[in-house]
Amino acid sequence: MTIFSTMFLMGPFRQLKKMFNETRVLATIGVFVFMILTLLSALWWKRALLAVIFCILQFLAFIWYSLSYIPYARDMVRKTITSCV
């Protein structure tokens, strides 16, 4: 589920409350920070490569946020990445 679909299903205030829950606060902050940095690098600094890098990081933070809604999904991703590395 995305931020917008869950907002539609549960309402904006409940969604905001869940976004800043203890398990999701870092991912939420990451999405917003990388969104701002993407816009700054594209529109203000005019650095295309930097904008692409921030866009990828924003996408990864959003995936990490979305995984928090699936039970044990984050643990599974952590274990998969550590076993591959």
One Martini backbone bead per residue (centre of mass of N, CA, C, O) as a GRO file, in nm:
protein
   85
    1MET     BB    1   0.097   0.035   0.020
    2THR     BB    2   0.044   0.355  -0.002
    3ILE     BB    3   0.011   0.657   0.121
    4PHE     BB    4  -0.249   0.733  -0.048
    5SER     BB    5  -0.421   0.474  -0.003
    6THR     BB    6  -0.418   0.484   0.309
    7MET     BB    7  -0.546   0.764   0.335
    8PHE     BB    8  -0.814   0.685   0.205
    9LEU     BB    9  -0.887   0.446   0.408
   10MET     BB   10  -0.810   0.611   0.707
   11GLY     BB   11  -0.714   0.889   0.687
   12PRO     BB   12  -0.508   1.157   0.753
   13PHE     BB   13  -0.461   1.140   1.068
   14ARG     BB   14  -0.398   0.839   1.090
   15GLN     BB   15  -0.165   0.843   0.890
   16LEU     BB   16   0.017   1.044   1.041
   17LYS     BB   17   0.039   0.873   1.294
   18LYS     BB   18   0.175   0.628   1.145
   19MET     BB   19   0.420   0.775   1.015
   20PHE     BB   20   0.520   0.861   1.331
   21ASN     BB   21   0.597   0.605   1.414
   22GLU     BB   22   0.853   0.430   1.547
   23THR     BB   23   0.892   0.239   1.280
   24ARG     BB   24   0.852   0.502   1.052
   25VAL     BB   25   1.012   0.773   1.094
   26LEU     BB   26   1.273   0.735   0.924
   27ALA     BB   27   1.134   0.683   0.652
   28THR     BB   28   0.972   0.944   0.641
   29ILE     BB   29   1.209   1.139   0.656
   30GLY     BB   30   1.358   1.026   0.409
   31VAL     BB   31   1.148   1.091   0.196
   32PHE     BB   32   1.137   1.402   0.245
   33VAL     BB   33   1.438   1.469   0.215
   34PHE     BB   34   1.476   1.344  -0.074
   35MET     BB   35   1.261   1.519  -0.206
   36ILE     BB   36   1.396   1.791  -0.153
   37LEU     BB   37   1.676   1.721  -0.279
   38THR     BB   38   1.568   1.667  -0.561
   39LEU     BB   39   1.453   1.947  -0.615
   40LEU     BB   40   1.708   2.111  -0.561
   41SER     BB   41   1.897   1.967  -0.771
   42ALA     BB   42   1.711   2.030  -1.021
   43LEU     BB   43   1.621   2.348  -0.976
   44TRP     BB   44   1.868   2.495  -0.829
   45TRP     BB   45   2.150   2.335  -0.899
   46LYS     BB   46   2.144   2.170  -1.173
   47ARG     BB   47   2.180   1.838  -1.099
   48ALA     BB   48   2.112   1.547  -1.245
   49LEU     BB   49   2.268   1.324  -1.097
   50LEU     BB   50   2.179   1.406  -0.813
   51ALA     BB   51   1.876   1.371  -0.867
   52VAL     BB   52   1.889   1.067  -0.925
   53ILE     BB   53   2.007   0.978  -0.657
   54PHE     BB   54   1.776   1.096  -0.479
   55CYS     BB   55   1.551   0.936  -0.618
   56ILE     BB   56   1.653   0.656  -0.537
   57LEU     BB   57   1.653   0.709  -0.230
   58GLN     BB   58   1.353   0.772  -0.215
   59PHE     BB   59   1.255   0.497  -0.316
   60LEU     BB   60   1.389   0.328  -0.090
   61ALA     BB   61   1.242   0.468   0.145
   62PHE     BB   62   0.957   0.392   0.046
   63ILE     BB   63   0.994   0.089   0.059
   64TRP     BB   64   1.060   0.079   0.361
   65TYR     BB   65   0.789   0.194   0.444
   66SER     BB   66   0.606  -0.024   0.307
   67LEU     BB   67   0.728  -0.270   0.470
   68SER     BB   68   0.595  -0.190   0.751
   69TYR     BB   69   0.303  -0.325   0.666
   70ILE     BB   70   0.464  -0.593   0.668
   71PRO     BB   71   0.511  -0.863   0.829
   72TYR     BB   72   0.858  -0.917   0.851
   73ALA     BB   73   0.988  -0.771   0.599
   74ARG     BB   74   1.236  -0.623   0.711
   75ASP     BB   75   1.379  -0.873   0.823
   76MET     BB   76   1.402  -1.020   0.552
   77VAL     BB   77   1.571  -0.805   0.406
   78ARG     BB   78   1.806  -0.797   0.602
   79LYS     BB   79   1.884  -1.100   0.579
   80THR     BB   80   1.930  -1.100   0.272
   81ILE     BB   81   2.152  -0.883   0.259
   82THR     BB   82   2.352  -1.014   0.464
   83SER     BB   83   2.380  -1.285   0.299
   84CYS     BB   84   2.495  -1.144   0.035
   85VAL     BB   85   2.740  -0.992   0.191
   0.00000   0.00000   0.00000
